Amino acid sequence: MKIDNYKLGDLLVKIIDNRGKTPPYSGEGDVELIETASLVGNNKFPDYNLVTKYVDQDTFNTWFRSGHPIKDDILIATVGVNIGNVVIMRENRGCIAQNLVGFRPNIKILSPHFLYYFLSWDRTQAYLKKLDIGSAQPSIKVPHLLHVKIPCPVMMIQRKIASILSAYDDLIENNTRRIKILEEMAQAIYNEWFVKFRFPGHEKVKMVDSELGKIPEGWEVKKLEYITELVKNKFRDNQHSNLPLLDLARIPRRSLAINGFGQSDEIKTSRITFKEGDILFGAIRPYFHKVIVAPCDGVTNVSVFVLKNKDIVGKYFLFNLLFSDEVVAWATQYAGGTKMPVISWEVFKTMKVIIPTKEIIMDFESTVCNIFYLIRTLNLKNLVLRTTRDLLLPKLMSGEIDVENLDIKVDNEQ
């Protein structure tokens, strides 16, 4: 299989950027401003669920000197903790902030999806990290990116490689959508029972006064520490080095769909371990809404609370409580610090919460347990799919696996 090497800059028809600074923001409902936070590692497409800023239509029409990202453009984060993260645009949508750059390949010689997989390859990512010239924070200059060398087989080979890898990403995306639907189901049941107080048999229960307003008779108001305990099991190399890492950066925002795990030795700060079923709550910048149920045993950093339910409540009740907007807002309000707000456990444990009767809690646990079992199963399936894809990617890119004579259905858009 013949492979020619080209500079990335020689394979592009357009570079998309802005005026070197982020445009003025507008209200939600206008054009999404895609920032580096939307480029989540291991996600093929931008995550619009993480968009928090928008620009109005007039700004969108006039601000961006080089145009706007369209379907099949490649976006790369050039500054910050997500430096080097890459996605491909699924549609003509949104505009990019100053710490991103977009590349539009010449589709006569370079498949956009092939370029995406090349740039997300571990070897390429390691090279991109070496281009970092930042002092205060990581930074890559666009001219350096344009000199990156790309091994470029003929178009049909590119499309075959992209088609194989895309099949894994399509399955991952489908599982992620299913996780989202299951999450929403569980949250809807929780809100119906414990926020609107329309639990089974509520018609026969009297509402009484409490310090948090009207609650069903027999329910209580207690501090959070009454129903949960903070787990601080220290990491030990000889016991835990093989456990996967799920640190604060890898915990998804407002979602249970985990994008991937790391290796336990990737972080050098203090580490703690967690067990399957423990609840992880991001204590730094709690407004990022990083709350999940651990799908397996693992390792995290001390900026994450590892919480275990006491026998008074079930773990799924506790998770839905901690995942609620009200609890995240409370933690954000009482977090200390300005540049990097942190909620301390000593403060968090004093938050007042409503505790239903044991009978209602047990009914809720049995109602949603299958939902959370499916979420865990789909997360673990995605982990296997990502691992397999990441093992295949370097073999396909390097030509170690020759696809030239393989009968592979190719999507011409790949």
C-alpha positions, 0 to 999 in steps of 0.5 A: 500500500503506497503512502505519501507524506504531506504537510497538513497545510498543503491539504487544506482549502480553508482555515477557520478562526476568529479575530483573535478574541472571543466575540461578545456573548448574547442570550441562550437561543442564539448561535452556539459558541463552541469552546474548548470545553465542548471538545471532549476527549474520545468524543468524535463530535462537539458536545453541544450539551456543554455549550454555555455561551452564545452570540447573536445572529448579527455578530455571527454574520459579521464577526468571523473574518474567515467564515464559520465551521461547517459539516466535516470541518475539523476543530482543534483546541490550541490553548488550555487543558484540552489542548490538542483535543479534536472533533469533526463537525457533524453539521453546519452549526455554531461558531468557534471561540478564540482558543480553537481553530478549524481546518477544512480539508481538500476532499479531493485528496484528504478525507475529513474523517481520515484526518480526524482519526489521524489527529486523534491518534495517540502518536499524533496527540503526543506530537501535538503536545510537544508543540506546546510553547505556552508558559502560563498555560499550554498553547499551540500556534497554528503555523506549527500545526500546518507543518504536521506531516500526514501519511496519506494513502489514496482516497479509497484507502482513507475512506476504508480506514475511516469506515472501519473506525467510524463503525465503532464510534457509531456504536458508542454514540448509539449507546451514549444516546441510550444512556441519556434517555435512561438518565432522563427516565430516572430523573423524571421519576425522582422529580415526580416522587421527591420534588413534586411529591407525587409518589405512589399513594401520595393522595393519602398522605398529609402535607406538613410544615418543615424548615424546607417548606411543606413535606409529606407527613412522616418525612424528615429534614436532615443534614446530608451527613445523616444519609451519606459518608465520605470515603477516603480510601488511600491509593496504594501502588502495590494494591491499586495500580491496575485500577482505571483512573476516573479523575475530575477531568474525565467525569462528564458534565451533567451526564452518566456517559463516561468518555473513557478512563486513564491509567492510575499513574497519570496523576501525581497528586493524592489519589483515592480509590472508589468501589463500583456503586460509589457516587463521585461528586466533583468538588472543584467548580461544582457548577460543572455538575460532575456527578456519577455512579461509578460503574466499576472499581477505580481511582480518582483524585482528592478533588472528587468526593467519593460518597457512599449511602448509609442504610437509611437511603438507597444509592440511587436515591442519593445519586439523584439527590446529588445530581439535582440542580438544586444540590449543585446550585447549593454547593456552588453557592457555598463553595469557597475561593474565587478563581477555582471555587471548591465546596469543602466536605465540612460545609457540604455535609451540613446541607439540609435535605428532605428524607422520605420514609424508608418504604418510599425509598425502597420502592424507588430503588426497586423501580429504577435499579434496572435503569441504572443497571443498563446505564452501567452495562452500556458504559462498560460496553463503550469502554470495550468499544473505545479500547478496541477502536484505539488498538485498531487505529495505529495499526490502520494508520501505519499500514500494519493492517492493509485494507486495500483488498478488504471488501468494506462498505465505504460511505463516500462522505467519510 
